[in-house]
Amino acid sequence: MVRKLSASGSGLMLGDVFGLLALALISATAVLMLLRRRILKRFKNLDLMRRVHIAVAALGGLFLVLHVAYFITWPLNVEILLGYVSATLALVVWVTGTAFLERFRDSLYFHGTLSLSAVSLMVIHSAAAGLNVPFAFAEVVLVGTTAVAVYKTTQYVGKMRTAGVVKR
């Protein structure tokens, strides 16, 4: 069953709006981090950038919690389980972001990779739930996520080899 978005909003539930806002805000934090070097070159204020990132991520987390709370009583199926997995992963992303702020080594690598995975699972959850996200788009997101995760992992392993942590 596919729910259609309508201009009047009759086919779009409040929980869907919360979910779309969460996805948009959480994705915005990922894009912000992808463009961080360019942004820092222009504004030269790392503290402001961190504050904006944390504020946007917190708003995304709030809407994610509202989305889950709205649909918590729905019967479980694969689409909803994907949503719960992505919400749990978002919680892990929050923890790794906090670990980075506390200066734990290598937490930024895990934070970025898990964030990318969480956003991808959210897009796939939206497509599977029938919220006008084309499956082809979800497939492209999944392939892109996998490619970026493998690339970042090889970079990380390369850094570990350079540091002498991993032997060839």
DRENTORKOL-3810 file (N, C-alpha, C; in nm, 4 decimals):
REM DRENTORKOL-3810
@n.u->0.0842; n.v->-0.1176; n.w->0.0000; ca.u->0.0000; ca.v->0.0000; ca.w->0.0000; c.u->0.0888; c.v->0.1242; c.w->0.0000
@n.u->0.0681; n.v->0.2117; n.w->-0.0963; ca.u->0.1471; ca.v->0.3338; ca.w->-0.1076; c.u->0.0607; c.v->0.4519; c.w->-0.0674
@n.u->0.1091; n.v->0.5279; n.w->0.0301; ca.u->0.0388; ca.v->0.6508; ca.w->0.0689; c.u->0.0861; c.v->0.7609; c.w->-0.0224
@n.u->-0.0059; n.v->0.8349; n.w->-0.0769; ca.u->0.0290; ca.v->0.9439; ca.w->-0.1674; c.u->0.0335; c.v->1.0753; c.w->-0.0910
@n.u->0.1339; n.v->1.1544; n.w->-0.1222; ca.u->0.1410; ca.v->1.2887; ca.w->-0.0658; c.u->0.0430; c.v->1.3759; c.w->-0.1415
@n.u->-0.0307; n.v->1.4569; n.w->-0.0732; ca.u->-0.1249; ca.v->1.5450; ca.w->-0.1406; c.u->-0.1060; c.v->1.6872; c.w->-0.0906
@n.u->-0.1492; n.v->1.7811; n.w->-0.1723; ca.u->-0.1351; ca.v->1.9213; ca.w->-0.1356; c.u->-0.2185; c.v->1.9543; c.w->-0.0122
@n.u->-0.3307; n.v->1.8871; n.w->0.0031; ca.u->-0.4160; ca.v->1.9143; ca.w->0.1182; c.u->-0.3630; c.v->1.8481; c.w->0.2446
@n.u->-0.2720; n.v->1.7547; n.w->0.2288; ca.u->-0.2152; ca.v->1.6872; ca.w->0.3435; c.u->-0.2969; c.v->1.5676; c.w->0.3892
@n.u->-0.4033; n.v->1.5342; n.w->0.3163; ca.u->-0.4911; ca.v->1.4260; ca.w->0.3613; c.u->-0.4224; c.v->1.2897; c.w->0.3600
@n.u->-0.3246; n.v->1.2702; n.w->0.2728; ca.u->-0.2557; ca.v->1.1418; ca.w->0.2675; c.u->-0.1276; c.v->1.1394; c.w->0.3489
@n.u->-0.0925; n.v->1.2499; n.w->0.4090; ca.u->0.0326; ca.v->1.2610; ca.w->0.4834; c.u->0.0015; c.v->1.2755; c.w->0.6320
@n.u->0.0451; n.v->1.1788; n.w->0.7094; ca.u->0.0192; ca.v->1.1827; ca.w->0.8536; c.u->0.1231; c.v->1.2692; c.w->0.9234
@n.u->0.0893; n.v->1.3125; n.w->1.0433; ca.u->0.1805; ca.v->1.3952; ca.w->1.1218; c.u->0.3128; c.v->1.3228; c.w->1.1474
@n.u->0.3053; n.v->1.1923; n.w->1.1731; ca.u->0.4263; ca.v->1.1130; ca.w->1.1936; c.u->0.5155; c.v->1.1128; c.w->1.0711
@n.u->0.4532; n.v->1.1124; n.w->0.9520; ca.u->0.5311; ca.v->1.1202; ca.w->0.8278; c.u->0.6048; c.v->1.2527; c.w->0.8171
@n.u->0.5362; n.v->1.3598; n.w->0.8547; ca.u->0.5989; ca.v->1.4927; ca.w->0.8513; c.u->0.7186; c.v->1.4955; c.w->0.9465
@n.u->0.6998; n.v->1.4406; n.w->1.0670; ca.u->0.8109; ca.v->1.4334; ca.w->1.1624; c.u->0.9278; c.v->1.3550; c.w->1.1038
@n.u->0.8978; n.v->1.2424; n.w->1.0404; ca.u->1.0028; ca.v->1.1593; ca.w->0.9813; c.u->1.0760; c.v->1.2297; c.w->0.8691
@n.u->1.0014; n.v->1.2987; n.w->0.7826; ca.u->1.0655; ca.v->1.3705; ca.w->0.6723; c.u->1.1514; c.v->1.4858; c.w->0.7241
@n.u->1.1022; n.v->1.5554; n.w->0.8260; ca.u->1.1834; ca.v->1.6625; ca.w->0.8862; c.u->1.3105; c.v->1.6054; c.w->0.9494
@n.u->1.2963; n.v->1.4921; n.w->1.0180; ca.u->1.4144; ca.v->1.4282; ca.w->1.0779; c.u->1.5146; c.v->1.3907; c.w->0.9701
@n.u->1.4660; n.v->1.3285; n.w->0.8634; ca.u->1.5556; ca.v->1.2881; ca.w->0.7542; c.u->1.6240; c.v->1.4093; c.w->0.6914
@n.u->1.5492; n.v->1.5151; n.w->0.6682; ca.u->1.6075; ca.v->1.6354; ca.w->0.6076; c.u->1.7134; c.v->1.6978; c.w->0.6980
@n.u->1.6838; n.v->1.7097; n.w->0.8272; ca.u->1.7785; ca.v->1.7727; ca.w->0.9188; c.u->1.9018; c.v->1.6859; c.w->0.9421
@n.u->1.8815; n.v->1.5562; n.w->0.9578; ca.u->1.9956; ca.v->1.4664; ca.w->0.9780; c.u->2.0823; c.v->1.4618; c.w->0.8525
@n.u->2.0183; n.v->1.4618; n.w->0.7359; ca.u->2.0944; ca.v->1.4666; ca.w->0.6100; c.u->2.1699; c.v->1.5990; c.w->0.5979
@n.u->2.1084; n.v->1.7070; n.w->0.6439; ca.u->2.1749; ca.v->1.8377; ca.w->0.6381; c.u->2.3023; c.v->1.8383; c.w->0.7215
@n.u->2.3006; n.v->1.7691; n.w->0.8347; ca.u->2.4234; ca.v->1.7642; ca.w->0.9154; c.u->2.5323; c.v->1.6872; c.w->0.8422
@n.u->2.4926; n.v->1.5823; n.w->0.7699; ca.u->2.5914; ca.v->1.5055; ca.w->0.6933; c.u->2.6495; c.v->1.5907; c.w->0.5807
@n.u->2.5649; n.v->1.6646; n.w->0.5117; ca.u->2.6126; ca.v->1.7516; ca.w->0.4039; c.u->2.7024; c.v->1.8607; c.w->0.4602
@n.u->2.6647; n.v->1.9144; n.w->0.5761; ca.u->2.7468; ca.v->2.0154; ca.w->0.6417; c.u->2.8875; c.v->1.9628; c.w->0.6682
@n.u->2.8961; n.v->1.8384; n.w->0.7120; ca.u->3.0276; ca.v->1.7805; ca.w->0.7405; c.u->3.1040; c.v->1.7473; c.w->0.6125
@n.u->3.0320; n.v->1.7103; n.w->0.5066; ca.u->3.1003; ca.v->1.6863; ca.w->0.3791; c.u->3.1620; c.v->1.8141; c.w->0.3237
@n.u->3.0974; n.v->1.9258; n.w->0.3500; ca.u->3.1448; ca.v->2.0551; ca.w->0.2985; c.u->3.2212; c.v->2.1361; c.w->0.4028
@n.u->3.2595; n.v->2.0739; n.w->0.5136; ca.u->3.3175; ca.v->2.1483; ca.w->0.6255; c.u->3.4442; c.v->2.2246; c.w->0.5878
@n.u->3.5294; n.v->2.1663; n.w->0.5068; ca.u->3.6535; ca.v->2.2381; ca.w->0.4713; c.u->3.6235; c.v->2.3657; c.w->0.3941
@n.u->3.5305; n.v->2.3568; n.w->0.2995; ca.u->3.4934; ca.v->2.4763; ca.w->0.2221; c.u->3.4279; c.v->2.5807; c.w->0.3111
@n.u->3.3423; n.v->2.5343; n.w->0.4010; ca.u->3.2742; ca.v->2.6270; ca.w->0.4923; c.u->3.3754; c.v->2.6935; c.w->0.5847
@n.u->3.4695; n.v->2.6154; n.w->0.6365; ca.u->3.5709; ca.v->2.6717; ca.w->0.7265; c.u->3.6621; c.v->2.7700; c.w->0.6542
@n.u->3.6925; n.v->2.7433; n.w->0.5280; ca.u->3.7748; ca.v->2.8383; ca.w->0.4523; c.u->3.7039; c.v->2.9727; c.w->0.4389
@n.u->3.5730; n.v->2.9666; n.w->0.4259; ca.u->3.4971; ca.v->3.0904; ca.w->0.4063; c.u->3.4710; c.v->3.1633; c.w->0.5380
@n.u->3.4255; n.v->3.0909; n.w->0.6407; ca.u->3.3836; ca.v->3.1561; ca.w->0.7645; c.u->3.4890; c.v->3.1537; c.w->0.8745
@n.u->3.5831; n.v->3.0601; n.w->0.8681; ca.u->3.6944; ca.v->3.0522; ca.w->0.9628; c.u->3.6495; c.v->3.0514; c.w->1.1097
@n.u->3.5419; n.v->2.9791; n.w->1.1391; ca.u->3.4922; ca.v->2.9734; ca.w->1.2759; c.u->3.4481; c.v->2.8293; c.w->1.3060
@n.u->3.5411; n.v->2.7489; n.w->1.3526; ca.u->3.5141; ca.v->2.6089; ca.w->1.3818; c.u->3.4108; c.v->2.5928; c.w->1.4930
@n.u->3.4169; n.v->2.6787; n.w->1.5934; ca.u->3.3230; ca.v->2.6692; ca.w->1.7049; c.u->3.1791; c.v->2.6937; c.w->1.6581
@n.u->3.1588; n.v->2.7930; n.w->1.5731; ca.u->3.0252; ca.v->2.8201; ca.w->1.5194; c.u->2.9753; c.v->2.7014; c.w->1.4369
@n.u->3.0639; n.v->2.6453; n.w->1.3568; ca.u->3.0253; ca.v->2.5310; ca.w->1.2740; c.u->2.9829; c.v->2.4127; c.w->1.3613
@n.u->3.0581; n.v->2.3872; n.w->1.4675; ca.u->3.0211; ca.v->2.2782; ca.w->1.5591; c.u->2.8869; c.v->2.3046; c.w->1.6246
@n.u->2.8646; n.v->2.4279; n.w->1.6651; ca.u->2.7373; ca.v->2.4625; ca.w->1.7296; c.u->2.6195; c.v->2.4452; c.w->1.6332
@n.u->2.6376; n.v->2.4879; n.w->1.5095; ca.u->2.5314; ca.v->2.4711; ca.w->1.4089; c.u->2.5073; c.v->2.3219; c.w->1.3843
@n.u->2.6140; n.v->2.2461; n.w->1.3706; ca.u->2.6022; ca.v->2.1008; ca.w->1.3491; c.u->2.5261; c.v->2.0354; c.w->1.4641
@n.u->2.5614; n.v->2.0692; n.w->1.5862; ca.u->2.4962; ca.v->2.0102; ca.w->1.7035; c.u->2.3494; c.v->2.0532; c.w->1.7113
@n.u->2.3210; n.v->2.1797; n.w->1.6813; ca.u->2.1828; ca.v->2.2288; ca.w->1.6877; c.u->2.0947; c.v->2.1610; c.w->1.5823
@n.u->2.1448; n.v->2.1514; n.w->1.4599; ca.u->2.0669; ca.v->2.0883; ca.w->1.3531; c.u->2.0494; c.v->1.9392; c.w->1.3820
@n.u->2.1540; n.v->1.8745; n.w->1.4313; ca.u->2.1443; ca.v->1.7323; ca.w->1.4664; c.u->2.0460; c.v->1.7107; c.w->1.5809
@n.u->2.0456; n.v->1.8007; n.w->1.6778; ca.u->1.9516; ca.v->1.7886; ca.w->1.7900; c.u->1.8074; c.v->1.8038; c.w->1.7417
@n.u->1.7829; n.v->1.8986; n.w->1.6527; ca.u->1.6484; ca.v->1.9132; ca.w->1.5957; c.u->1.6087; c.v->1.7880; c.w->1.5166
@n.u->1.7036; n.v->1.7355; n.w->1.4392; ca.u->1.6764; ca.v->1.6120; ca.w->1.3652; c.u->1.6443; c.v->1.4974; c.w->1.4598
@n.u->1.7190; n.v->1.4878; n.w->1.5688; ca.u->1.6930; ca.v->1.3840; ca.w->1.6686; c.u->1.5571; c.v->1.4010; c.w->1.7341
@n.u->1.5184; n.v->1.5259; n.w->1.7629; ca.u->1.3871; ca.v->1.5526; ca.w->1.8215; c.u->1.2758; c.v->1.5050; c.w->1.7282
@n.u->1.2865; n.v->1.5402; n.w->1.6001; ca.u->1.1836; ca.v->1.4974; ca.w->1.5057; c.u->1.1860; c.v->1.3459; c.w->1.4844
@n.u->1.3032; n.v->1.2842; n.w->1.4952; ca.u->1.3113; ca.v->1.1383; ca.w->1.4857; c.u->1.2380; c.v->1.0726; c.w->1.6025
@n.u->1.2579; n.v->1.1264; n.w->1.7222; ca.u->1.1880; ca.v->1.0732; ca.w->1.8401; c.u->1.0368; c.v->1.0917; c.w->1.8240
@n.u->0.9946; n.v->1.2087; n.w->1.7760; ca.u->0.8517; ca.v->1.2323; ca.w->1.7540; c.u->0.7949; c.v->1.1372; c.w->1.6490
@n.u->0.8721; n.v->1.1108; n.w->1.5446; ca.u->0.8304; ca.v->1.0179; ca.w->1.4394; c.u->0.8109; c.v->0.8777; c.w->1.4960
@n.u->0.9083; n.v->0.8308; n.w->1.5717; ca.u->0.8991; ca.v->0.6974; ca.w->1.6316; c.u->0.7825; c.v->0.6923; c.w->1.7298
@n.u->0.7668; n.v->0.7960; n.w->1.8109; ca.u->0.6585; ca.v->0.7981; ca.w->1.9095; c.u->0.5210; c.v->0.7944; c.w->1.8419
@n.u->0.5090; n.v->0.8600; n.w->1.7280; ca.u->0.3815; ca.v->0.8627; ca.w->1.6560; c.u->0.3444; c.v->0.7243; c.w->1.6029
@n.u->0.4436; n.v->0.6511; n.w->1.5529; ca.u->0.4159; ca.v->0.5226; ca.w->1.4888; c.u->0.4472; c.v->0.4011; c.w->1.5767
@n.u->0.4738; n.v->0.4204; n.w->1.7036; ca.u->0.5198; ca.v->0.3119; ca.w->1.7909; c.u->0.4180; c.v->0.1984; c.w->1.8015
@n.u->0.2913; n.v->0.2263; n.w->1.7856; ca.u->0.1890; ca.v->0.1224; ca.w->1.8019; c.u->0.1570; c.v->0.0482; c.w->1.6726
@n.u->0.2195; n.v->0.0850; n.w->1.5633; ca.u->0.1921; ca.v->0.0179; ca.w->1.4367; c.u->0.2486; c.v->-0.1237; c.w->1.4404
@n.u->0.1838; n.v->-0.2170; n.w->1.3728; ca.u->0.2358; ca.v->-0.3550; ca.w->1.3712; c.u->0.3703; c.v->-0.3618; c.w->1.2988
@n.u->0.4556; n.v->-0.4518; n.w->1.3444; ca.u->0.5898; ca.v->-0.4635; ca.w->1.2867; c.u->0.5859; c.v->-0.5305; c.w->1.1504
@n.u->0.6645; n.v->-0.4782; n.w->1.0610; ca.u->0.6931; ca.v->-0.5413; ca.w->0.9327; c.u->0.8369; c.v->-0.5029; c.w->0.8964
@n.u->0.8834; n.v->-0.5457; n.w->0.7831; ca.u->1.0230; ca.v->-0.5203; ca.w->0.7452; c.u->1.0506; c.v->-0.3709; c.w->0.7337
@n.u->0.9565; n.v->-0.2965; n.w->0.6761; ca.u->0.9768; ca.v->-0.1525; ca.w->0.6592; c.u->0.9931; c.v->-0.0831; c.w->0.7941
@n.u->0.9083; n.v->-0.1192; n.w->0.8893; ca.u->0.9139; ca.v->-0.0560; ca.w->1.0204; c.u->1.0392; c.v->-0.1002; c.w->1.0956
@n.u->1.0767; n.v->-0.2264; n.w->1.0810; ca.u->1.2009; ca.v->-0.2730; ca.w->1.1439; c.u->1.3222; c.v->-0.1972; c.w->1.0905
@n.u->1.3233; n.v->-0.1682; n.w->0.9598; ca.u->1.4314; ca.v->-0.0861; ca.w->0.9033; c.u->1.4343; c.v->0.0510; c.w->0.9700
@n.u->1.3172; n.v->0.1056; n.w->0.9959; ca.u->1.3093; ca.v->0.2345; ca.w->1.0641; c.u->1.3655; c.v->0.2274; c.w->1.2048
@n.u->1.3320; n.v->0.1204; n.w->1.2772; ca.u->1.3845; ca.v->0.1053; ca.w->1.4132; c.u->1.5360; c.v->0.0858; c.w->1.4122
@n.u->1.5862; n.v->0.0116; n.w->1.3148; ca.u->1.7313; ca.v->-0.0076; ca.w->1.3035; c.u->1.7995; c.v->0.1266; c.w->1.2757
@n.u->1.7412; n.v->0.2050; n.w->1.1840; ca.u->1.8025; ca.v->0.3350; ca.w->1.1533; c.u->1.7931; c.v->0.4305; c.w->1.2717
@n.u->1.6848; n.v->0.4248; n.w->1.3483; ca.u->1.6730; ca.v->0.5096; ca.w->1.4675; c.u->1.7755; c.v->0.4684; c.w->1.5731
@n.u->1.7960; n.v->0.3380; n.w->1.5880; ca.u->1.8973; ca.v->0.2895; ca.w->1.6830; c.u->2.0362; c.v->0.3320; c.w->1.6379
@n.u->2.0609; n.v->0.3219; n.w->1.5080; ca.u->2.1894; ca.v->0.3650; ca.w->1.4540; c.u->2.2091; c.v->0.5145; c.w->1.4752
@n.u->2.1012; n.v->0.5920; n.w->1.4631; ca.u->2.1099; ca.v->0.7364; ca.w->1.4891; c.u->2.1494; c.v->0.7631; c.w->1.6340
@n.u->2.1010; n.v->0.6802; n.w->1.7263; ca.u->2.1411; ca.v->0.6935; ca.w->1.8664; c.u->2.2907; c.v->0.6650; c.w->1.8822
@n.u->2.3403; n.v->0.5631; n.w->1.8125; ca.u->2.4834; ca.v->0.5313; ca.w->1.8170; c.u->2.5640; c.v->0.6469; c.w->1.7571
@n.u->2.5126; n.v->0.7080; n.w->1.6507; ca.u->2.5790; ca.v->0.8239; ca.w->1.5908; c.u->2.5884; c.v->0.9371; c.w->1.6933
@n.u->2.4828; n.v->0.9586; n.w->1.7677; ca.u->2.4843; ca.v->1.0613; ca.w->1.8713; c.u->2.5920; c.v->1.0313; c.w->1.9752
@n.u->2.6014; n.v->0.9052; n.w->2.0159; ca.u->2.7021; ca.v->0.8667; ca.w->2.1158; c.u->2.8429; c.v->0.8872; c.w->2.0606
@n.u->2.8668; n.v->0.8486; n.w->1.9352; ca.u->3.0008; ca.v->0.8669; ca.w->1.8788; c.u->3.0324; c.v->1.0148; c.w->1.8582
@n.u->2.9301; n.v->1.0966; n.w->1.8304; ca.u->2.9525; ca.v->1.2411; ca.w->1.8208; c.u->2.9915; c.v->1.2992; c.w->1.9553
@n.u->2.9269; n.v->1.2525; n.w->2.0588; ca.u->2.9625; ca.v->1.2954; ca.w->2.1945; c.u->3.1039; c.v->1.2496; c.w->2.2288
@n.u->3.1388; n.v->1.1280; n.w->2.1874; ca.u->3.2739; ca.v->1.0764; ca.w->2.2127; c.u->3.3776; c.v->1.1630; c.w->2.1422
@n.u->3.3457; n.v->1.2106; n.w->2.0214; ca.u->3.4389; ca.v->1.2981; ca.w->1.9503; c.u->3.4587; c.v->1.4277; c.w->2.0273
@n.u->3.3491; n.v->1.4843; n.w->2.0765; ca.u->3.3605; ca.v->1.6085; ca.w->2.1537; c.u->3.4414; c.v->1.5882; c.w->2.2806
@n.u->3.4402; n.v->1.4650; n.w->2.3315; ca.u->3.5192; ca.v->1.4330; ca.w->2.4511; c.u->3.6614; c.v->1.3904; c.w->2.4144
@n.u->3.6963; n.v->1.4027; n.w->2.2862; ca.u->3.8308; ca.v->1.3765; ca.w->2.2350; c.u->3.8720; c.v->1.2291; c.w->2.2358
@n.u->3.7759; n.v->1.1389; n.w->2.2191; ca.u->3.8113; ca.v->0.9975; ca.w->2.2065; c.u->3.8688; c.v->0.9738; c.w->2.0676
@n.u->3.9796; n.v->0.9045; n.w->2.0633; ca.u->4.0503; ca.v->0.8808; ca.w->1.9396; c.u->3.9667; c.v->0.7984; c.w->1.8419
@n.u->3.9690; n.v->0.8346; n.w->1.7177; ca.u->3.9043; ca.v->0.7653; ca.w->1.6065; c.u->3.7522; c.v->0.7697; c.w->1.6107
@n.u->3.6928; n.v->0.8413; n.w->1.7020; ca.u->3.5470; ca.v->0.8442; ca.w->1.7082; c.u->3.4865; c.v->0.9167; c.w->1.5889
@n.u->3.5587; n.v->1.0118; n.w->1.5302; ca.u->3.5045; ca.v->1.0841; ca.w->1.4150; c.u->3.4865; c.v->0.9916; c.w->1.2954
@n.u->3.5793; n.v->0.8979; n.w->1.2758; ca.u->3.5644; ca.v->0.8009; ca.w->1.1668; c.u->3.4349; c.v->0.7221; c.w->1.1841
@n.u->3.4129; n.v->0.6691; n.w->1.3022; ca.u->3.2927; ca.v->0.5900; ca.w->1.3274; c.u->3.1683; c.v->0.6772; c.w->1.3201
@n.u->3.1767; n.v->0.7989; n.w->1.3698; ca.u->3.0635; ca.v->0.8913; ca.w->1.3676; c.u->3.0192; c.v->0.9187; c.w->1.2242
@n.u->3.1138; n.v->0.9495; n.w->1.1383; ca.u->3.0805; ca.v->0.9803; ca.w->0.9994; c.u->3.0274; c.v->0.8604; c.w->0.9229
@n.u->3.0915; n.v->0.7469; n.w->0.9395; ca.u->3.0501; ca.v->0.6265; ca.w->0.8679; c.u->2.9128; c.v->0.5793; c.w->0.9148
@n.u->2.8908; n.v->0.5783; n.w->1.0443; ca.u->2.7613; ca.v->0.5357; ca.w->1.0964; c.u->2.6516; c.v->0.6358; c.w->1.0617
@n.u->2.6853; n.v->0.7637; n.w->1.0585; ca.u->2.5882; ca.v->0.8656; ca.w->1.0198; c.u->2.5411; c.v->0.8436; c.w->0.8771
@n.u->2.6345; n.v->0.8185; n.w->0.7889; ca.u->2.6018; ca.v->0.7904; ca.w->0.6498; c.u->2.5131; c.v->0.6667; c.w->0.6391
@n.u->2.5444; n.v->0.5653; n.w->0.7156; ca.u->2.4644; ca.v->0.4426; ca.w->0.7147; c.u->2.3245; c.v->0.4672; c.w->0.7682
@n.u->2.3130; n.v->0.5464; n.w->0.8742; ca.u->2.1814; ca.v->0.5758; ca.w->0.9318; c.u->2.0930; c.v->0.6510; c.w->0.8335
@n.u->2.1494; n.v->0.7521; n.w->0.7674; ca.u->2.0723; ca.v->0.8290; ca.w->0.6695; c.u->2.0278; c.v->0.7379; c.w->0.5553
@n.u->2.1162; n.v->0.6506; n.w->0.5104; ca.u->2.0804; ca.v->0.5584; ca.w->0.4018; c.u->1.9685; c.v->0.4644; c.w->0.4434
@n.u->1.9775; n.v->0.4099; n.w->0.5633; ca.u->1.8697; ca.v->0.3233; ca.w->0.6116; c.u->1.7384; c.v->0.3993; c.w->0.6249
@n.u->1.7461; n.v->0.5258; n.w->0.6624; ca.u->1.6240; ca.v->0.6065; ca.w->0.6725; c.u->1.5594; c.v->0.6250; c.w->0.5356
@n.u->1.6416; n.v->0.6493; n.w->0.4335; ca.u->1.5885; ca.v->0.6642; ca.w->0.2978; c.u->1.5262; c.v->0.5331; c.w->0.2508
@n.u->1.5933; n.v->0.4217; n.w->0.2763; ca.u->1.5399; ca.v->0.2916; ca.w->0.2376; c.u->1.4110; c.v->0.2631; c.w->0.3144
@n.u->1.4067; n.v->0.2968; n.w->0.4434; ca.u->1.2858; ca.v->0.2821; ca.w->0.5243; c.u->1.1718; c.v->0.3622; c.w->0.4626
@n.u->1.1990; n.v->0.4859; n.w->0.4210; ca.u->1.0959; ca.v->0.5703; ca.w->0.3609; c.u->1.0449; c.v->0.5114; c.w->0.2296
@n.u->1.1356; n.v->0.4609; n.w->0.1487; ca.u->1.0952; ca.v->0.4011; ca.w->0.0211; c.u->1.0129; c.v->0.2753; c.w->0.0446
@n.u->1.0582; n.v->0.1911; n.w->0.1361; ca.u->0.9873; ca.v->0.0655; ca.w->0.1630; c.u->0.8513; c.v->0.0907; c.w->0.2258
@n.u->0.8390; n.v->0.1980; n.w->0.3037; ca.u->0.7116; ca.v->0.2292; ca.w->0.3683; c.u->0.6142; c.v->0.2944; c.w->0.2714
@n.u->0.6611; n.v->0.3277; n.w->0.1507; ca.u->0.5719; ca.v->0.3822; ca.w->0.0482; c.u->0.5484; c.v->0.5308; c.w->0.0589
@n.u->0.6458; n.v->0.6056; n.w->0.1022; ca.u->0.6285; ca.v->0.7493; ca.w->0.1197; c.u->0.6850; c.v->0.8272; c.w->0.0008
@n.u->0.6500; n.v->0.7861; n.w->-0.1186; ca.u->0.6883; ca.v->0.8554; ca.w->-0.2413; c.u->0.8390; c.v->0.8741; c.w->-0.2577
@n.u->0.9160; n.v->0.7851; n.w->-0.2017; ca.u->1.0596; ca.v->0.7824; ca.w->-0.2276; c.u->1.0798; c.v->0.6665; c.w->-0.3239
@n.u->1.1221; n.v->0.6956; n.w->-0.4465; ca.u->1.1355; ca.v->0.5867; ca.w->-0.5438; c.u->1.2383; c.v->0.4827; c.w->-0.4998
@n.u->1.2086; n.v->0.3570; n.w->-0.5280; ca.u->1.3012; ca.v->0.2498; ca.w->-0.4929; c.u->1.4348; c.v->0.2675; c.w->-0.5650
@n.u->1.4312; n.v->0.3191; n.w->-0.6875; ca.u->1.5562; ca.v->0.3396; ca.w->-0.7613; c.u->1.6458; c.v->0.4378; c.w->-0.6853
@n.u->1.5867; n.v->0.5414; n.w->-0.6282; ca.u->1.6641; ca.v->0.6374; ca.w->-0.5492; c.u->1.7225; c.v->0.5695; c.w->-0.4265
@n.u->1.6417; n.v->0.4873; n.w->-0.3603; ca.u->1.6893; ca.v->0.4148; ca.w->-0.2423; c.u->1.8037; c.v->0.3210; c.w->-0.2789
@n.u->1.7950; n.v->0.2578; n.w->-0.3953; ca.u->1.9027; ca.v->0.1688; ca.w->-0.4391; c.u->2.0299; c.v->0.2464; c.w->-0.4668
@n.u->2.0172; n.v->0.3626; n.w->-0.5303; ca.u->2.1341; ca.v->0.4470; ca.w->-0.5567; c.u->2.1968; c.v->0.4913; c.w->-0.4249
@n.u->2.1142; n.v->0.5282; n.w->-0.3278; ca.u->2.1647; ca.v->0.5687; ca.w->-0.1969; c.u->2.2390; c.v->0.4529; c.w->-0.1310
@n.u->2.1840; n.v->0.3327; n.w->-0.1400; ca.u->2.2487; ca.v->0.2161; ca.w->-0.0797; c.u->2.3835; c.v->0.1871; c.w->-0.1448
@n.u->2.3894; n.v->0.1908; n.w->-0.2774; ca.u->2.5161; ca.v->0.1671; ca.w->-0.3478; c.u->2.6163; c.v->0.2772; c.w->-0.3141
@n.u->2.5706; n.v->0.4013; n.w->-0.3119; ca.u->2.6596; ca.v->0.5125; ca.w->-0.2771; c.u->2.7122; c.v->0.5024; c.w->-0.1353
@n.u->2.6254; n.v->0.4651; n.w->-0.0445; ca.u->2.6659; ca.v->0.4486; ca.w->0.0948; c.u->2.7714; c.v->0.3404; c.w->0.1085
@n.u->2.7484; n.v->0.2298; n.w->0.0417; ca.u->2.8441; ca.v->0.1203; ca.w->0.0475; c.u->2.9790; c.v->0.1645; c.w->-0.0081
@n.u->2.9769; n.v->0.2345; n.w->-0.1197; ca.u->3.1018; ca.v->0.2798; ca.w->-0.1814; c.u->3.1773; c.v->0.3765; c.w->-0.0895
@n.u->3.1059; n.v->0.4716; n.w->-0.0322; ca.u->3.1712; ca.v->0.5681; ca.w->0.0563; c.u->3.2233; c.v->0.4992; c.w->0.1825
@n.u->3.1445; n.v->0.4071; n.w->0.2388; ca.u->3.1883; ca.v->0.3361; ca.w->0.3591; c.u->3.3145; c.v->0.2542; c.w->0.3325
@n.u->3.3200; n.v->0.1864; n.w->0.2175; ca.u->3.4399; ca.v->0.1087; ca.w->0.1830; c.u->3.5587; c.v->0.2026; c.w->0.1623
@n.u->3.5377; n.v->0.3147; n.w->0.0940; ca.u->3.6444; ca.v->0.4117; ca.w->0.0702; c.u->3.6981; c.v->0.4672; c.w->0.2026
@n.u->3.6062; n.v->0.5088; n.w->0.2921; ca.u->3.6498; ca.v->0.5649; ca.w->0.4202; c.u->3.7197; c.v->0.4597; c.w->0.5061
@n.u->3.6767; n.v->0.3354; n.w->0.4965; ca.u->3.7414; ca.v->0.2286; ca.w->0.5725; c.u->3.8828; c.v->0.2051; c.w->0.5223
@n.u->3.9017; n.v->0.2061; n.w->0.3897; ca.u->4.0370; ca.v->0.1880; ca.w->0.3368; c.u->4.1266; c.v->0.3051; c.w->0.3778
@n.u->4.0708; n.v->0.4258; n.w->0.3819; ca.u->4.1477; ca.v->0.5409; ca.w->0.4297; c.u->4.1880; c.v->0.5215; c.w->0.5758
@n.u->4.0944; n.v->0.4748; n.w->0.6556; ca.u->4.1190; ca.v->0.4546; ca.w->0.7976; c.u->4.2248; c.v->0.3478; c.w->0.8205
@n.u->4.2144; n.v->0.2382; n.w->0.7475; ca.u->4.3147; ca.v->0.1318; ca.w->0.7592; c.u->4.4512; c.v->0.1835; c.w->0.7145
@n.u->4.4536; n.v->0.2665; n.w->0.6105; ca.u->4.5789; ca.v->0.3272; ca.w->0.5672; c.u->4.6411; c.v->0.4142; c.w->0.6754
@n.u->4.5576; n.v->0.4903; n.w->0.7458; ca.u->4.6081; ca.v->0.5717; ca.w->0.8564; c.u->4.6632; c.v->0.4833; c.w->0.9679
@n.u->4.5956; n.v->0.3725; n.w->0.9932; ca.u->4.6423; ca.v->0.2813; ca.w->1.0978; c.u->4.7749; c.v->0.2182; c.w->1.0590
@n.u->4.7909; n.v->0.1837; n.w->0.9311; ca.u->4.9178; ca.v->0.1258; ca.w->0.8862; c.u->5.0296; c.v->0.2276; c.w->0.8995
@n.u->5.0032; n.v->0.3514; n.w->0.8620; ca.u->5.1022; ca.v->0.4579; ca.w->0.8730; c.u->5.1441; c.v->0.4771; c.w->1.0183
@n.u->5.0492; n.v->0.4642; n.w->1.1087; ca.u->5.0789; ca.v->0.4807; ca.w->1.2508; c.u->5.1419; c.v->0.3570; c.w->1.3123
@n.u->5.1487; n.v->0.2476; n.w->1.2361; ca.u->5.2100; ca.v->0.1260; ca.w->1.2863; c.u->5.1173; c.v->0.0381; c.w->1.3675
@n.u->4.9878; n.v->0.0668; n.w->1.3658; ca.u->4.8922; ca.v->-0.0120; ca.w->1.4410; c.u->4.8627; c.v->-0.1432; c.w->1.3703
@n.u->4.8525; n.v->-0.1387; n.w->1.2372; ca.u->4.8242; ca.v->-0.2580; ca.w->1.1569; c.u->4.9471; c.v->-0.2900; c.w->1.0735
@n.u->4.9897; n.v->-0.4120; n.w->1.0801; ca.u->5.1056; ca.v->-0.4556; ca.w->1.0002; c.u->5.0559; c.v->-0.5131; c.w->0.8684
@n.u->5.1358; n.v->-0.4993; n.w->0.7662; ca.u->5.0972; ca.v->-0.5482; ca.w->0.6331; c.u->5.1059; c.v->-0.6959; c.w->0.6220
END
